[in-house]
């Protein structure tokens, strides 16, 4: 899943000067944010958020990345070790 971050603060046209868009800009100014978090923070629909991201991209102020995935079994090993530590405690 892609994540998004601002490389600079854009000048927004009047159609985007609403609280929902300001919230998204604030989130992205703090660091990389996935689309689902932007939808939740703004309260807008997924299509509206994607359209806004496209607008930011055409203005050249959006950085996109796809974070690397952790191996599937990585979390399983730490959970099983935690269970073992709890079991062996006296």
Secondary structure, 3 states (H helix, E strand, C coil): CEEEEECCCCCCCHHHCCHHHHHHHHHHHHCCEEHHHHHHHHCCCHHHHHHHHHHHHHHCCEEEEECCCCCCCHHHHHHHHHHHHHHHCC
